[in-house]
Amino acid sequence: MRTLRRGLTAAAAAMLLLGGLAGAQEAPPGLVEVRSSERHGFWGALGVGAGGEAFDLRDGAGYSGDLYKPTVSLRLGGTPSRYLRLGGEVLGWINDQGRRTESLTSVLFITQFYPAPATGLYLKGGLGLGRNEVSFDPGFGVGDTGFAGLLGAGWEIRVGRRLYLNPALDLVEHRYTGRDGAGYRERLLNFGLGVLFQSGG
């Protein structure tokens, strides 16, 4: 991967140099101009981060304090235009306590909007399902499934022809109806860093 990245960086530098020498002339046959604003094709991203989980039992006390634990996310989708990416995302928060593991999982349809495409900055929204669960060894678990919504923002920093670094901040909220019929909610504030790959470029 390091060799590939160096090769792509060297190729991009060579193209910029040739473009400057050529001035207003067209690029020589066989060279392809790479613009940082190009955004198209299939894309996928894998990320890790730190997420602060909190819950509100709707008893008037408000949200609990945030509990920060590791997160992992996977996103896949397509790119209708340079202003828009559409796809799906799975975001998981994990609190491993030995024989007991707490988890918070979101499965979402997401939209990423790029108001100024050349900058790589985007706004993000998502809707889907959320689940909280507490599992115990050897395989028994309890939890609830409900509605999930996401708001966030991020930045795609191009590091190769098809690769981007992707720092992001996401706020996810889950709403549940408990077994006793009373509703409650849970939220996750996630600080993430991912690597994004796009098929075109």
PyMOL CGO cylinders between C-alpha atoms (Angstrom):
from pymol import cmd
from pymol.cgo import CYLINDER

trace = [
    CYLINDER, 0.00, 0.00, 0.00, 2.86, 2.39, 0.80, 0.3, 1, 1, 1, 1, 1, 1,
    CYLINDER, 2.86, 2.39, 0.80, 4.48, 1.67, -2.58, 0.3, 1, 1, 1, 1, 1, 1,
    CYLINDER, 4.48, 1.67, -2.58, 1.17, 2.23, -4.37, 0.3, 1, 1, 1, 1, 1, 1,
    CYLINDER, 1.17, 2.23, -4.37, 0.62, 5.53, -2.54, 0.3, 1, 1, 1, 1, 1, 1,
    CYLINDER, 0.62, 5.53, -2.54, 4.12, 6.75, -3.38, 0.3, 1, 1, 1, 1, 1, 1,
    CYLINDER, 4.12, 6.75, -3.38, 3.62, 5.79, -7.00, 0.3, 1, 1, 1, 1, 1, 1,
    CYLINDER, 3.62, 5.79, -7.00, 0.30, 7.62, -7.21, 0.3, 1, 1, 1, 1, 1, 1,
    CYLINDER, 0.30, 7.62, -7.21, 1.77, 10.70, -5.51, 0.3, 1, 1, 1, 1, 1, 1,
    CYLINDER, 1.77, 10.70, -5.51, 4.71, 10.72, -7.92, 0.3, 1, 1, 1, 1, 1, 1,
    CYLINDER, 4.71, 10.72, -7.92, 2.38, 10.32, -10.89, 0.3, 1, 1, 1, 1, 1, 1,
    CYLINDER, 2.38, 10.32, -10.89, 0.19, 13.21, -9.71, 0.3, 1, 1, 1, 1, 1, 1,
    CYLINDER, 0.19, 13.21, -9.71, 3.26, 15.43, -9.21, 0.3, 1, 1, 1, 1, 1, 1,
    CYLINDER, 3.26, 15.43, -9.21, 4.52, 14.56, -12.68, 0.3, 1, 1, 1, 1, 1, 1,
    CYLINDER, 4.52, 14.56, -12.68, 1.16, 15.44, -14.23, 0.3, 1, 1, 1, 1, 1, 1,
    CYLINDER, 1.16, 15.44, -14.23, 1.08, 18.79, -12.41, 0.3, 1, 1, 1, 1, 1, 1,
    CYLINDER, 1.08, 18.79, -12.41, 4.63, 19.56, -13.62, 0.3, 1, 1, 1, 1, 1, 1,
    CYLINDER, 4.63, 19.56, -13.62, 3.80, 18.65, -17.20, 0.3, 1, 1, 1, 1, 1, 1,
    CYLINDER, 3.80, 18.65, -17.20, 0.62, 20.70, -17.01, 0.3, 1, 1, 1, 1, 1, 1,
    CYLINDER, 0.62, 20.70, -17.01, 2.59, 23.75, -15.87, 0.3, 1, 1, 1, 1, 1, 1,
    CYLINDER, 2.59, 23.75, -15.87, 5.18, 23.32, -18.65, 0.3, 1, 1, 1, 1, 1, 1,
    CYLINDER, 5.18, 23.32, -18.65, 2.48, 22.92, -21.25, 0.3, 1, 1, 1, 1, 1, 1,
    CYLINDER, 2.48, 22.92, -21.25, 0.74, 26.14, -20.15, 0.3, 1, 1, 1, 1, 1, 1,
    CYLINDER, 0.74, 26.14, -20.15, -2.56, 26.51, -21.92, 0.3, 1, 1, 1, 1, 1, 1,
    CYLINDER, -2.56, 26.51, -21.92, -1.87, 23.60, -24.30, 0.3, 1, 1, 1, 1, 1, 1,
    CYLINDER, -1.87, 23.60, -24.30, -3.78, 20.35, -23.99, 0.3, 1, 1, 1, 1, 1, 1,
    CYLINDER, -3.78, 20.35, -23.99, -2.23, 17.52, -22.00, 0.3, 1, 1, 1, 1, 1, 1,
    CYLINDER, -2.23, 17.52, -22.00, -0.14, 15.08, -24.11, 0.3, 1, 1, 1, 1, 1, 1,
    CYLINDER, -0.14, 15.08, -24.11, -2.01, 11.95, -25.30, 0.3, 1, 1, 1, 1, 1, 1,
    CYLINDER, -2.01, 11.95, -25.30, -2.18, 9.26, -22.64, 0.3, 1, 1, 1, 1, 1, 1,
    CYLINDER, -2.18, 9.26, -22.64, -2.18, 11.60, -19.65, 0.3, 1, 1, 1, 1, 1, 1,
    CYLINDER, -2.18, 11.60, -19.65, -5.33, 11.96, -17.57, 0.3, 1, 1, 1, 1, 1, 1,
    CYLINDER, -5.33, 11.96, -17.57, -5.89, 15.09, -15.50, 0.3, 1, 1, 1, 1, 1, 1,
    CYLINDER, -5.89, 15.09, -15.50, -6.91, 14.31, -11.92, 0.3, 1, 1, 1, 1, 1, 1,
    CYLINDER, -6.91, 14.31, -11.92, -9.01, 16.93, -10.16, 0.3, 1, 1, 1, 1, 1, 1,
    CYLINDER, -9.01, 16.93, -10.16, -9.46, 16.81, -6.39, 0.3, 1, 1, 1, 1, 1, 1,
    CYLINDER, -9.46, 16.81, -6.39, -13.13, 17.72, -6.92, 0.3, 1, 1, 1, 1, 1, 1,
    CYLINDER, -13.13, 17.72, -6.92, -13.90, 14.58, -8.93, 0.3, 1, 1, 1, 1, 1, 1,
    CYLINDER, -13.90, 14.58, -8.93, -16.34, 12.35, -7.11, 0.3, 1, 1, 1, 1, 1, 1,
    CYLINDER, -16.34, 12.35, -7.11, -18.09, 9.47, -8.85, 0.3, 1, 1, 1, 1, 1, 1,
    CYLINDER, -18.09, 9.47, -8.85, -18.56, 5.71, -8.99, 0.3, 1, 1, 1, 1, 1, 1,
    CYLINDER, -18.56, 5.71, -8.99, -18.98, 3.06, -6.33, 0.3, 1, 1, 1, 1, 1, 1,
    CYLINDER, -18.98, 3.06, -6.33, -17.46, 3.87, -2.93, 0.3, 1, 1, 1, 1, 1, 1,
    CYLINDER, -17.46, 3.87, -2.93, -16.79, 2.16, 0.37, 0.3, 1, 1, 1, 1, 1, 1,
    CYLINDER, -16.79, 2.16, 0.37, -15.34, 3.28, 3.68, 0.3, 1, 1, 1, 1, 1, 1,
    CYLINDER, -15.34, 3.28, 3.68, -14.08, 1.60, 6.85, 0.3, 1, 1, 1, 1, 1, 1,
    CYLINDER, -14.08, 1.60, 6.85, -13.68, 3.65, 10.01, 0.3, 1, 1, 1, 1, 1, 1,
    CYLINDER, -13.68, 3.65, 10.01, -12.78, 3.43, 13.68, 0.3, 1, 1, 1, 1, 1, 1,
    CYLINDER, -12.78, 3.43, 13.68, -13.34, 5.94, 16.43, 0.3, 1, 1, 1, 1, 1, 1,
    CYLINDER, -13.34, 5.94, 16.43, -14.39, 6.81, 19.95, 0.3, 1, 1, 1, 1, 1, 1,
    CYLINDER, -14.39, 6.81, 19.95, -18.08, 7.14, 20.78, 0.3, 1, 1, 1, 1, 1, 1,
    CYLINDER, -18.08, 7.14, 20.78, -19.76, 8.64, 23.81, 0.3, 1, 1, 1, 1, 1, 1,
    CYLINDER, -19.76, 8.64, 23.81, -22.96, 6.72, 24.67, 0.3, 1, 1, 1, 1, 1, 1,
    CYLINDER, -22.96, 6.72, 24.67, -25.69, 8.14, 26.92, 0.3, 1, 1, 1, 1, 1, 1,
    CYLINDER, -25.69, 8.14, 26.92, -29.31, 7.18, 27.69, 0.3, 1, 1, 1, 1, 1, 1,
    CYLINDER, -29.31, 7.18, 27.69, -32.47, 8.99, 28.75, 0.3, 1, 1, 1, 1, 1, 1,
    CYLINDER, -32.47, 8.99, 28.75, -35.18, 6.97, 30.51, 0.3, 1, 1, 1, 1, 1, 1,
    CYLINDER, -35.18, 6.97, 30.51, -37.68, 9.84, 30.11, 0.3, 1, 1, 1, 1, 1, 1,
    CYLINDER, -37.68, 9.84, 30.11, -37.99, 10.12, 33.88, 0.3, 1, 1, 1, 1, 1, 1,
    CYLINDER, -37.99, 10.12, 33.88, -37.18, 13.82, 33.98, 0.3, 1, 1, 1, 1, 1, 1,
    CYLINDER, -37.18, 13.82, 33.98, -33.49, 13.35, 34.81, 0.3, 1, 1, 1, 1, 1, 1,
    CYLINDER, -33.49, 13.35, 34.81, -32.32, 13.84, 31.21, 0.3, 1, 1, 1, 1, 1, 1,
    CYLINDER, -32.32, 13.84, 31.21, -29.40, 12.08, 29.61, 0.3, 1, 1, 1, 1, 1, 1,
    CYLINDER, -29.40, 12.08, 29.61, -26.82, 10.21, 31.64, 0.3, 1, 1, 1, 1, 1, 1,
    CYLINDER, -26.82, 10.21, 31.64, -23.13, 11.04, 31.40, 0.3, 1, 1, 1, 1, 1, 1,
    CYLINDER, -23.13, 11.04, 31.40, -21.29, 9.98, 28.25, 0.3, 1, 1, 1, 1, 1, 1,
    CYLINDER, -21.29, 9.98, 28.25, -19.45, 6.66, 28.32, 0.3, 1, 1, 1, 1, 1, 1,
    CYLINDER, -19.45, 6.66, 28.32, -16.68, 6.65, 25.68, 0.3, 1, 1, 1, 1, 1, 1,
    CYLINDER, -16.68, 6.65, 25.68, -15.78, 3.31, 24.10, 0.3, 1, 1, 1, 1, 1, 1,
    CYLINDER, -15.78, 3.31, 24.10, -14.44, 2.13, 20.71, 0.3, 1, 1, 1, 1, 1, 1,
    CYLINDER, -14.44, 2.13, 20.71, -16.58, 2.31, 17.58, 0.3, 1, 1, 1, 1, 1, 1,
    CYLINDER, -16.58, 2.31, 17.58, -16.31, 0.75, 14.12, 0.3, 1, 1, 1, 1, 1, 1,
    CYLINDER, -16.31, 0.75, 14.12, -18.21, 1.65, 10.96, 0.3, 1, 1, 1, 1, 1, 1,
    CYLINDER, -18.21, 1.65, 10.96, -18.66, 0.34, 7.43, 0.3, 1, 1, 1, 1, 1, 1,
    CYLINDER, -18.66, 0.34, 7.43, -20.23, 2.39, 4.60, 0.3, 1, 1, 1, 1, 1, 1,
    CYLINDER, -20.23, 2.39, 4.60, -20.98, 1.40, 1.00, 0.3, 1, 1, 1, 1, 1, 1,
    CYLINDER, -20.98, 1.40, 1.00, -22.79, 3.17, -1.81, 0.3, 1, 1, 1, 1, 1, 1,
    CYLINDER, -22.79, 3.17, -1.81, -22.84, 5.06, -5.09, 0.3, 1, 1, 1, 1, 1, 1,
    CYLINDER, -22.84, 5.06, -5.09, -22.29, 8.63, -6.29, 0.3, 1, 1, 1, 1, 1, 1,
    CYLINDER, -22.29, 8.63, -6.29, -25.11, 10.21, -8.36, 0.3, 1, 1, 1, 1, 1, 1,
    CYLINDER, -25.11, 10.21, -8.36, -23.16, 13.47, -8.73, 0.3, 1, 1, 1, 1, 1, 1,
    CYLINDER, -23.16, 13.47, -8.73, -20.12, 15.33, -7.39, 0.3, 1, 1, 1, 1, 1, 1,
    CYLINDER, -20.12, 15.33, -7.39, -22.45, 16.96, -4.85, 0.3, 1, 1, 1, 1, 1, 1,
    CYLINDER, -22.45, 16.96, -4.85, -23.95, 13.75, -3.49, 0.3, 1, 1, 1, 1, 1, 1,
    CYLINDER, -23.95, 13.75, -3.49, -23.09, 10.28, -2.19, 0.3, 1, 1, 1, 1, 1, 1,
    CYLINDER, -23.09, 10.28, -2.19, -25.83, 7.80, -1.25, 0.3, 1, 1, 1, 1, 1, 1,
    CYLINDER, -25.83, 7.80, -1.25, -25.41, 4.52, 0.58, 0.3, 1, 1, 1, 1, 1, 1,
    CYLINDER, -25.41, 4.52, 0.58, -25.80, 2.44, 3.68, 0.3, 1, 1, 1, 1, 1, 1,
    CYLINDER, -25.80, 2.44, 3.68, -23.88, 2.41, 6.93, 0.3, 1, 1, 1, 1, 1, 1,
    CYLINDER, -23.88, 2.41, 6.93, -23.45, 0.09, 9.89, 0.3, 1, 1, 1, 1, 1, 1,
    CYLINDER, -23.45, 0.09, 9.89, -22.06, 1.83, 12.99, 0.3, 1, 1, 1, 1, 1, 1,
    CYLINDER, -22.06, 1.83, 12.99, -21.30, -0.13, 16.14, 0.3, 1, 1, 1, 1, 1, 1,
    CYLINDER, -21.30, -0.13, 16.14, -20.28, 0.92, 19.67, 0.3, 1, 1, 1, 1, 1, 1,
    CYLINDER, -20.28, 0.92, 19.67, -18.83, -1.79, 21.94, 0.3, 1, 1, 1, 1, 1, 1,
    CYLINDER, -18.83, -1.79, 21.94, -18.28, -1.86, 25.70, 0.3, 1, 1, 1, 1, 1, 1,
    CYLINDER, -18.28, -1.86, 25.70, -16.51, -5.14, 26.48, 0.3, 1, 1, 1, 1, 1, 1,
    CYLINDER, -16.51, -5.14, 26.48, -16.61, -6.09, 30.18, 0.3, 1, 1, 1, 1, 1, 1,
    CYLINDER, -16.61, -6.09, 30.18, -15.24, -9.61, 30.03, 0.3, 1, 1, 1, 1, 1, 1,
    CYLINDER, -15.24, -9.61, 30.03, -18.15, -12.04, 30.28, 0.3, 1, 1, 1, 1, 1, 1,
    CYLINDER, -18.15, -12.04, 30.28, -20.61, -9.19, 29.61, 0.3, 1, 1, 1, 1, 1, 1,
    CYLINDER, -20.61, -9.19, 29.61, -20.63, -6.99, 26.49, 0.3, 1, 1, 1, 1, 1, 1,
    CYLINDER, -20.63, -6.99, 26.49, -22.81, -3.96, 25.87, 0.3, 1, 1, 1, 1, 1, 1,
    CYLINDER, -22.81, -3.96, 25.87, -23.33, -2.84, 22.28, 0.3, 1, 1, 1, 1, 1, 1,
    CYLINDER, -23.33, -2.84, 22.28, -25.17, -0.14, 20.36, 0.3, 1, 1, 1, 1, 1, 1,
    CYLINDER, -25.17, -0.14, 20.36, -25.69, -0.76, 16.63, 0.3, 1, 1, 1, 1, 1, 1,
    CYLINDER, -25.69, -0.76, 16.63, -27.13, 1.50, 13.93, 0.3, 1, 1, 1, 1, 1, 1,
    CYLINDER, -27.13, 1.50, 13.93, -28.09, 0.29, 10.44, 0.3, 1, 1, 1, 1, 1, 1,
    CYLINDER, -28.09, 0.29, 10.44, -28.82, 3.35, 8.30, 0.3, 1, 1, 1, 1, 1, 1,
    CYLINDER, -28.82, 3.35, 8.30, -29.57, 4.64, 4.84, 0.3, 1, 1, 1, 1, 1, 1,
    CYLINDER, -29.57, 4.64, 4.84, -27.33, 7.71, 4.52, 0.3, 1, 1, 1, 1, 1, 1,
    CYLINDER, -27.33, 7.71, 4.52, -26.95, 10.80, 2.33, 0.3, 1, 1, 1, 1, 1, 1,
    CYLINDER, -26.95, 10.80, 2.33, -23.74, 12.84, 2.15, 0.3, 1, 1, 1, 1, 1, 1,
    CYLINDER, -23.74, 12.84, 2.15, -24.13, 16.32, 0.59, 0.3, 1, 1, 1, 1, 1, 1,
    CYLINDER, -24.13, 16.32, 0.59, -21.10, 18.33, -0.60, 0.3, 1, 1, 1, 1, 1, 1,
    CYLINDER, -21.10, 18.33, -0.60, -22.08, 22.04, -0.77, 0.3, 1, 1, 1, 1, 1, 1,
    CYLINDER, -22.08, 22.04, -0.77, -18.60, 22.99, -2.07, 0.3, 1, 1, 1, 1, 1, 1,
    CYLINDER, -18.60, 22.99, -2.07, -17.41, 19.81, -3.84, 0.3, 1, 1, 1, 1, 1, 1,
    CYLINDER, -17.41, 19.81, -3.84, -13.78, 20.84, -4.33, 0.3, 1, 1, 1, 1, 1, 1,
    CYLINDER, -13.78, 20.84, -4.33, -13.20, 21.19, -0.58, 0.3, 1, 1, 1, 1, 1, 1,
    CYLINDER, -13.20, 21.19, -0.58, -14.22, 17.63, 0.37, 0.3, 1, 1, 1, 1, 1, 1,
    CYLINDER, -14.22, 17.63, 0.37, -16.41, 18.89, 3.24, 0.3, 1, 1, 1, 1, 1, 1,
    CYLINDER, -16.41, 18.89, 3.24, -19.84, 17.28, 3.53, 0.3, 1, 1, 1, 1, 1, 1,
    CYLINDER, -19.84, 17.28, 3.53, -23.01, 17.23, 5.61, 0.3, 1, 1, 1, 1, 1, 1,
    CYLINDER, -23.01, 17.23, 5.61, -24.55, 13.86, 6.43, 0.3, 1, 1, 1, 1, 1, 1,
    CYLINDER, -24.55, 13.86, 6.43, -27.97, 12.56, 7.39, 0.3, 1, 1, 1, 1, 1, 1,
    CYLINDER, -27.97, 12.56, 7.39, -29.30, 9.07, 7.95, 0.3, 1, 1, 1, 1, 1, 1,
    CYLINDER, -29.30, 9.07, 7.95, -32.40, 7.08, 8.92, 0.3, 1, 1, 1, 1, 1, 1,
    CYLINDER, -32.40, 7.08, 8.92, -32.78, 3.44, 9.86, 0.3, 1, 1, 1, 1, 1, 1,
    CYLINDER, -32.78, 3.44, 9.86, -32.88, 0.96, 12.70, 0.3, 1, 1, 1, 1, 1, 1,
    CYLINDER, -32.88, 0.96, 12.70, -31.03, 0.92, 16.00, 0.3, 1, 1, 1, 1, 1, 1,
    CYLINDER, -31.03, 0.92, 16.00, -30.45, -1.83, 18.54, 0.3, 1, 1, 1, 1, 1, 1,
    CYLINDER, -30.45, -1.83, 18.54, -28.97, -1.91, 22.02, 0.3, 1, 1, 1, 1, 1, 1,
    CYLINDER, -28.97, -1.91, 22.02, -27.98, -5.23, 23.52, 0.3, 1, 1, 1, 1, 1, 1,
    CYLINDER, -27.98, -5.23, 23.52, -26.28, -6.72, 26.52, 0.3, 1, 1, 1, 1, 1, 1,
    CYLINDER, -26.28, -6.72, 26.52, -24.83, -10.17, 25.83, 0.3, 1, 1, 1, 1, 1, 1,
    CYLINDER, -24.83, -10.17, 25.83, -23.40, -12.67, 28.29, 0.3, 1, 1, 1, 1, 1, 1,
    CYLINDER, -23.40, -12.67, 28.29, -21.15, -15.68, 27.79, 0.3, 1, 1, 1, 1, 1, 1,
    CYLINDER, -21.15, -15.68, 27.79, -21.90, -18.27, 26.50, 0.3, 1, 1, 1, 1, 1, 1,
    CYLINDER, -21.90, -18.27, 26.50, -24.23, -16.51, 24.01, 0.3, 1, 1, 1, 1, 1, 1,
    CYLINDER, -24.23, -16.51, 24.01, -27.29, -15.25, 25.91, 0.3, 1, 1, 1, 1, 1, 1,
    CYLINDER, -27.29, -15.25, 25.91, -28.34, -11.65, 25.28, 0.3, 1, 1, 1, 1, 1, 1,
    CYLINDER, -28.34, -11.65, 25.28, -31.16, -9.15, 25.80, 0.3, 1, 1, 1, 1, 1, 1,
    CYLINDER, -31.16, -9.15, 25.80, -31.90, -5.89, 24.02, 0.3, 1, 1, 1, 1, 1, 1,
    CYLINDER, -31.90, -5.89, 24.02, -34.33, -3.60, 22.23, 0.3, 1, 1, 1, 1, 1, 1,
    CYLINDER, -34.33, -3.60, 22.23, -34.74, -2.55, 18.59, 0.3, 1, 1, 1, 1, 1, 1,
    CYLINDER, -34.74, -2.55, 18.59, -36.09, 0.83, 17.54, 0.3, 1, 1, 1, 1, 1, 1,
    CYLINDER, -36.09, 0.83, 17.54, -35.80, 3.84, 15.23, 0.3, 1, 1, 1, 1, 1, 1,
    CYLINDER, -35.80, 3.84, 15.23, -32.41, 5.47, 14.55, 0.3, 1, 1, 1, 1, 1, 1,
    CYLINDER, -32.41, 5.47, 14.55, -31.52, 8.86, 13.09, 0.3, 1, 1, 1, 1, 1, 1,
    CYLINDER, -31.52, 8.86, 13.09, -28.14, 10.44, 12.35, 0.3, 1, 1, 1, 1, 1, 1,
    CYLINDER, -28.14, 10.44, 12.35, -26.76, 13.93, 11.71, 0.3, 1, 1, 1, 1, 1, 1,
    CYLINDER, -26.76, 13.93, 11.71, -23.11, 14.53, 11.02, 0.3, 1, 1, 1, 1, 1, 1,
    CYLINDER, -23.11, 14.53, 11.02, -20.34, 16.18, 9.05, 0.3, 1, 1, 1, 1, 1, 1,
    CYLINDER, -20.34, 16.18, 9.05, -16.98, 15.12, 7.70, 0.3, 1, 1, 1, 1, 1, 1,
    CYLINDER, -16.98, 15.12, 7.70, -14.07, 15.88, 5.42, 0.3, 1, 1, 1, 1, 1, 1,
    CYLINDER, -14.07, 15.88, 5.42, -12.67, 13.76, 2.61, 0.3, 1, 1, 1, 1, 1, 1,
    CYLINDER, -12.67, 13.76, 2.61, -8.93, 14.41, 2.24, 0.3, 1, 1, 1, 1, 1, 1,
    CYLINDER, -8.93, 14.41, 2.24, -7.58, 12.94, -0.97, 0.3, 1, 1, 1, 1, 1, 1,
    CYLINDER, -7.58, 12.94, -0.97, -4.35, 10.97, -0.45, 0.3, 1, 1, 1, 1, 1, 1,
    CYLINDER, -4.35, 10.97, -0.45, -4.34, 8.94, -3.68, 0.3, 1, 1, 1, 1, 1, 1,
    CYLINDER, -4.34, 8.94, -3.68, -6.15, 8.66, -6.98, 0.3, 1, 1, 1, 1, 1, 1,
    CYLINDER, -6.15, 8.66, -6.98, -8.90, 6.59, -5.36, 0.3, 1, 1, 1, 1, 1, 1,
    CYLINDER, -8.90, 6.59, -5.36, -8.20, 6.91, -1.63, 0.3, 1, 1, 1, 1, 1, 1,
    CYLINDER, -8.20, 6.91, -1.63, -9.33, 9.48, 0.93, 0.3, 1, 1, 1, 1, 1, 1,
    CYLINDER, -9.33, 9.48, 0.93, -8.77, 9.98, 4.64, 0.3, 1, 1, 1, 1, 1, 1,
    CYLINDER, -8.77, 9.98, 4.64, -12.09, 10.78, 6.28, 0.3, 1, 1, 1, 1, 1, 1,
    CYLINDER, -12.09, 10.78, 6.28, -12.30, 12.46, 9.73, 0.3, 1, 1, 1, 1, 1, 1,
    CYLINDER, -12.30, 12.46, 9.73, -15.94, 12.78, 10.78, 0.3, 1, 1, 1, 1, 1, 1,
    CYLINDER, -15.94, 12.78, 10.78, -18.27, 13.68, 13.62, 0.3, 1, 1, 1, 1, 1, 1,
    CYLINDER, -18.27, 13.68, 13.62, -21.67, 11.96, 13.91, 0.3, 1, 1, 1, 1, 1, 1,
    CYLINDER, -21.67, 11.96, 13.91, -24.54, 12.25, 16.36, 0.3, 1, 1, 1, 1, 1, 1,
    CYLINDER, -24.54, 12.25, 16.36, -26.89, 9.24, 16.40, 0.3, 1, 1, 1, 1, 1, 1,
    CYLINDER, -26.89, 9.24, 16.40, -30.09, 8.93, 18.41, 0.3, 1, 1, 1, 1, 1, 1,
    CYLINDER, -30.09, 8.93, 18.41, -32.11, 5.75, 19.00, 0.3, 1, 1, 1, 1, 1, 1,
    CYLINDER, -32.11, 5.75, 19.00, -35.71, 5.72, 20.25, 0.3, 1, 1, 1, 1, 1, 1,
    CYLINDER, -35.71, 5.72, 20.25, -37.18, 2.57, 21.79, 0.3, 1, 1, 1, 1, 1, 1,
    CYLINDER, -37.18, 2.57, 21.79, -40.39, 1.28, 23.27, 0.3, 1, 1, 1, 1, 1, 1,
    CYLINDER, -40.39, 1.28, 23.27, -39.43, -0.83, 26.29, 0.3, 1, 1, 1, 1, 1, 1,
    CYLINDER, -39.43, -0.83, 26.29, -40.97, -4.13, 27.30, 0.3, 1, 1, 1, 1, 1, 1,
    CYLINDER, -40.97, -4.13, 27.30, -43.20, -2.33, 29.81, 0.3, 1, 1, 1, 1, 1, 1,
    CYLINDER, -43.20, -2.33, 29.81, -44.48, 0.03, 27.08, 0.3, 1, 1, 1, 1, 1, 1,
    CYLINDER, -44.48, 0.03, 27.08, -42.52, 3.05, 28.34, 0.3, 1, 1, 1, 1, 1, 1,
    CYLINDER, -42.52, 3.05, 28.34, -40.33, 4.80, 25.78, 0.3, 1, 1, 1, 1, 1, 1,
    CYLINDER, -40.33, 4.80, 25.78, -36.69, 5.71, 26.24, 0.3, 1, 1, 1, 1, 1, 1,
    CYLINDER, -36.69, 5.71, 26.24, -33.85, 6.91, 24.04, 0.3, 1, 1, 1, 1, 1, 1,
    CYLINDER, -33.85, 6.91, 24.04, -30.13, 6.46, 23.63, 0.3, 1, 1, 1, 1, 1, 1,
    CYLINDER, -30.13, 6.46, 23.63, -27.57, 8.59, 21.82, 0.3, 1, 1, 1, 1, 1, 1,
    CYLINDER, -27.57, 8.59, 21.82, -24.04, 8.24, 20.52, 0.3, 1, 1, 1, 1, 1, 1,
    CYLINDER, -24.04, 8.24, 20.52, -21.61, 11.09, 19.78, 0.3, 1, 1, 1, 1, 1, 1,
    CYLINDER, -21.61, 11.09, 19.78, -18.94, 9.55, 17.58, 0.3, 1, 1, 1, 1, 1, 1,
    CYLINDER, -18.94, 9.55, 17.58, -15.52, 10.96, 16.64, 0.3, 1, 1, 1, 1, 1, 1,
    CYLINDER, -15.52, 10.96, 16.64, -14.27, 8.81, 13.78, 0.3, 1, 1, 1, 1, 1, 1,
    CYLINDER, -14.27, 8.81, 13.78, -11.43, 8.46, 11.29, 0.3, 1, 1, 1, 1, 1, 1,
    CYLINDER, -11.43, 8.46, 11.29, -11.87, 6.34, 8.20, 0.3, 1, 1, 1, 1, 1, 1,
    CYLINDER, -11.87, 6.34, 8.20, -10.36, 5.38, 4.86, 0.3, 1, 1, 1, 1, 1, 1,
    CYLINDER, -10.36, 5.38, 4.86, -12.62, 5.79, 1.83, 0.3, 1, 1, 1, 1, 1, 1,
    CYLINDER, -12.62, 5.79, 1.83, -12.11, 4.12, -1.55, 0.3, 1, 1, 1, 1, 1, 1,
    CYLINDER, -12.11, 4.12, -1.55, -13.94, 5.06, -4.75, 0.3, 1, 1, 1, 1, 1, 1,
    CYLINDER, -13.94, 5.06, -4.75, -13.92, 2.97, -7.91, 0.3, 1, 1, 1, 1, 1, 1,
    CYLINDER, -13.92, 2.97, -7.91, -13.60, 5.91, -10.32, 0.3, 1, 1, 1, 1, 1, 1,
    CYLINDER, -13.60, 5.91, -10.32, -10.98, 8.59, -10.40, 0.3, 1, 1, 1, 1, 1, 1,
]
cmd.load_cgo(trace, "trace")
